[in-house]
Amino acid sequence: MGIFSALTDKITGKNPKNNAQSPRDPARYEDEREQATNGSKKERMSLAKNTETHREILYYLAENDPDPKIRRALAENASLPVQASSILATDQDVDVRLALAERLIKLLPELSKDKHSQLYAYAVQALGTLALDEVLKIRLALTSALKDHAYTPPKVAGQLARDVERQVSEPILKFCAALADEDLLDILSKHPASWAVQAIAGRSNVSSDVSTAIIRTDDVPAGRILIENEGAQLSKDLLMEIVDKARTTPEWQKPTALRKSLPRDVVLSMLSFVDEHIKAILASREDFDEDTRSEVAEIAKRRVAFATEHQAQDGETPLAHVKRLDKQKLLNEELVADALAMRETEFVIAVLAYKSKVSEDEIKKIIDMRSAKSIISLSWHCKFSMRFAFRLEQELCHLPKTELIYPKDGTDYPLPEADMKWQMEFLGFR
């Protein structure tokens, strides 16, 4: 009886599907032990199917019985100890492993009540083994059952999500709520196939970090799916990044313009490059107040004018273009801000050179310095507002957030005039 005594010690904890199993019946136990070790196939099958069979006997049969039909019956028996799952998860017979997978999935709601229990750990370990099974049918069965299962173990979801077969991984990537962000970010970092990125983009809930990772894959169809997905969290910074990429990705422009709760700055940035149809969508949004709608319409009108009426003439240099507009009394901060938004960089540099009476090369040197204090001082020297200076920091010098100098009280220059004068003298300006 030594082996059965060891099994008694191994099998601890209550069976979540049969908590009220009868205590050991010594006489019946001896009969079952004899049948398990020396009985006929019919006798062993009877033991395997009977929920009243002592659990140590069931465990012994799972570990030792040579007949796959009996082992399958054991896998389907609600009284089989969960501890035996790791044995059957590597069974040579496919049907046994399928039966075990089905039983474990049914057990998950009850086992999940105590995720720190040893029984839960046994079940997750066995499911993890099945998730890596070489037989596609088994992995498909797991995916089909677990993609919408409320109690899917995150570890198992992560394994299935990385499966090389699309039909296994795609449903988990798109539908499984248990799949952790850490897994999604790891998968996205490894340059997955486009269908995988699209599946993640279409999840019912996409966190801000995962949304950012999707956009940075530069997968155009996935980006569109994400932008159209109201369950995706898109921060203002990410929306600005999307808008920046949308300049050369027209497929993103309309869904971005239609997205709910679009920040004002994002709308104004889009007006610098989208066509008339998208401008009309932005101008007609009902979630803006009247003042914002008027502002959007006015900016759209100005930028159309800059792109048509105020463009450089044939053969005209940027500096000559600036001088002509100034002579026509059209050169003001709004026009230069529109040019900056429309990425007319050479024009903006020419304006700064013209206003400060230096060469365009000197202005380019300041930009290349990537110094917030220097660019702010240059803007002040040219009699532009601090709001415009802040945009120069971001859009002309492309300074990282940690190096930006913000306006004081939202509008004022934060540096003392003496400091800005010193900056300009240091740069060689008079």
C-alpha positions, -999 to 999 in steps of 0.1 A, spaced: 0 0 0 30 23 0 23 40 -33 -13 47 -23 -2 61 10 21 85 -9 -8 95 -31 -29 102 -1 -2 126 12 1 142 -23 -36 148 -28 -46 175 -4 -73 202 -5 -109 197 -15 -122 190 -49 -139 222 -61 -164 202 -81 -172 177 -53 -164 191 -19 -186 166 -1 -168 134 -13 -175 106 12 -147 97 37 -126 66 29 -145 34 31 -117 9 41 -134 -22 25 -143 -5 -7 -110 12 -9 -92 -22 -8 -115 -35 -36 -108 -4 -57 -70 -7 -51 -71 -43 -63 -91 -35 -94 -68 -5 -102 -37 -26 -101 -49 -60 -113 -84 -55 -126 -98 -60 -161 -103 -31 -185 -140 -31 -177 -134 -29 -140 -108 -1 -144 -132 18 -167 -159 16 -141 -135 31 -115 -124 58 -140 -160 69 -146 -173 67 -111 -173 100 -92 -174 80 -59 -141 63 -66 -115 73 -40 -94 101 -53 -61 84 -47 -73 56 -69 -82 80 -97 -48 97 -94 -31 63 -96 -50 54 -128 -42 87 -144 -6 81 -138 -4 44 -146 -32 30 -167 -21 20 -202 -55 24 -219 -61 59 -234 -99 54 -232 -97 49 -195 -74 80 -191 -99 100 -211 -127 89 -188 -105 100 -159 -100 134 -175 -138 138 -177 -144 126 -141 -153 156 -119 -137 139 -89 -103 135 -105 -79 155 -83 -67 187 -100 -32 176 -90 -34 149 -117 -38 176 -145 -1 180 -150 2 142 -157 -27 142 -183 -15 174 -199 14 155 -214 -6 123 -222 4 108 -255 -33 106 -266 -47 138 -281 -83 130 -270 -71 127 -234 -55 161 -236 -86 176 -252 -108 162 -225 -85 176 -198 -86 210 -214 -124 211 -214 -126 200 -178 -100 226 -166 -118 254 -184 -150 244 -167 -132 244 -133 -116 279 -137 -145 299 -122 -144 279 -90 -106 276 -88 -102 314 -95 -119 323 -62 -85 316 -46 -58 324 -71 -32 318 -45 -43 282 -39 -22 253 -49 -51 238 -69 -53 270 -90 -16 267 -97 -19 231 -108 -47 240 -132 -28 270 -147 4 249 -151 -16 222 -170 -33 248 -192 0 264 -199 14 230 -210 -16 225 -233 -12 260 -247 22 249 -260 9 216 -273 23 205 -307 -12 195 -319 -29 226 -334 -64 212 -326 -57 214 -289 -44 250 -291 -74 260 -312 -97 244 -287 -81 265 -259 -83 297 -279 -119 292 -288 -129 286 -252 -106 311 -235 -108 342 -258 -141 353 -241 -137 335 -208 -139 358 -178 -114 336 -158 -87 330 -184 -53 329 -166 -32 358 -179 -1 335 -182 -20 312 -205 -35 341 -225 1 354 -230 12 320 -243 -17 317 -268 -12 353 -279 24 345 -290 13 314 -310 28 312 -345 -5 302 -359 -27 332 -367 -59 312 -360 -47 306 -325 -32 340 -316 -55 364 -334 -87 358 -313 -67 361 -281 -50 393 -292 -83 409 -302 -108 396 -277 -92 382 -245 -96 407 -217 -72 387 -195 -42 395 -218 -19 418 -199 -6 451 -213 29 438 -206 23 410 -230 8 433 -256 37 457 -254 62 429 -257 44 414 -287 43 449 -304 80 455 -297 89 424 -317 76 437 -350 46 414 -354 27 408 -387 2 435 -397 -28 413 -388 -15 410 -352 -11 448 -348 -46 453 -362 -61 427 -338 -46 445 -309 -58 479 -322 -93 465 -324 -96 454 -287 -126 467 -268 -102 485 -244 -67 497 -254 -46 515 -228 -27 547 -235 7 528 -235 -5 501 -259 -21 528 -282 12 546 -284 30 513 -292 5 506 -320 10 540 -336 48 537 -334 47 505 -355 37 527 -384 12 502 -395 -13 523 -414 -44 499 -413 -38 493 -376 -35 530 -369 -68 537 -386 -85 509 -366 -71 523 -334 -82 559 -342 -117 547 -350 -118 526 -318 -136 546 -291 -124 521 -266 -88 531 -273 -72 557 -249 -54 583 -270 -36 610 -249 -33 645 -263 4 639 -269 -3 608 -289 -30 626 -309 -5 652 -318 19 624 -328 -9 609 -349 -16 643 -365 21 647 -373 21 613 -390 -12 620 -407 5 647 -429 19 618 -450 -8 593 -440 -41 605 -455 -59 574 -443 -57 587 -408 -70 622 -414 -107 617 -416 -110 592 -386 -89 616 -365 -112 646 -375 -142 625 -365 -129 613 -332 -148 624 -301 -134 649 -276 -107 661 -299 -85 687 -281 -84 722 -296 -47 721 -303 -50 689 -323 -77 705 -344 -57 736 -350 -27 715 -360 -47 695 -385 -59 727 -402 -24 733 -415 -24 704 -440 -58 687 -445 -80 692 -475 -112 712 -477 -134 682 -469 -116 675 -436 -115 712 -427 -153 713 -431 -156 683 -408 -135 700 -382 -153 733 -385 -187 717 -382 -180 696 -350 -208 701 -325 -187 693 -295 -169 727 -297 -184 759 -283 -193 788 -307 -160 807 -300 -139 776 -308 -159 769 -340 -154 805 -351 -117 803 -343 -114 770 -363 -132 785 -392 -110 816 -392 -78 797 -390 -89 774 -418 -97 804 -439 -63 820 -432 -43 788 -439 -61 784 -472 -51 820 -480 -15 813 -471 -15 782 -493 -30 801 -522 -28 839 -522 3 843 -500 26 817 -515 60 826 -530 60 836 -566 80 817 -593 117 821 -586 112 841 -554 135 833 -525 121 829 -490 136 862 -479 122 880 -509 89 864 -502 90 877 -467 99 913 -478 71 913 -503 45 903 -478 58 929 -453 56 956 -479 20 945 -485 14 948 -448 5 911 -446 34 900 -424 21 894 -389 24 868 -362 -8 850 -372 6 845 -408 40 833 -395 22 810 -370 2 795 -399 34 790 -419 50 773 -389 20 750 -386 21 742 -423 58 734 -420 70 762 -442 102 761 -423 123 781 -448 97 809 -447 98 810 -409 136 811 -408 135 839 -434 110 859 -412 133 855 -381 163 866 -402 144 896 -416 131 907 -383 164 904 -365 185 918 -394 209 888 -397 214 861 -423 193 830 -425 224 809 -418 227 827 -384 191 818 -376 198 782 -385 228 781 -362 206 791 -333 180 765 -342 207 739 -343 218 749 -308 185 735 -295 185 759 -266 152 770 -252 166 802 -238 182 812 -271 150 806 -292 128 824 -266 152 853 -267 152 854 -305 114 854 -305 113 883 -280 139 901 -301 117 898 -331 87 912 -311 67 880 -312 46 867 -283 57 841 -258 30 818 -271 47 819 -305 81 814 -289 68 783 -272 57 770 -306 91 777 -320 106 756 -291 83 727 -301 78 729 -338 110 745 -351 136 733 -326 118 701 -317 129 703 -281 120 674 -258 94 681 -231 120 681 -204 138 710 -220 109 732 -228 104 766 -211 67 773 -206 50 807 -208 45 825 -175 8 827 -165 0 811 -199 11 841 -220 41 861 -207 78 856 -212 92 837 -182 128 852 -186 137 887 -174 144 911 -202 180 916 -190 186 878 -195 171 878 -230 192 909 -239 223 891 -227 213 860 -247 211 880 -279 244 898 -272 260 865 -265 247 853 -299 261 883 -316 229 903 -321 227 940 -316 
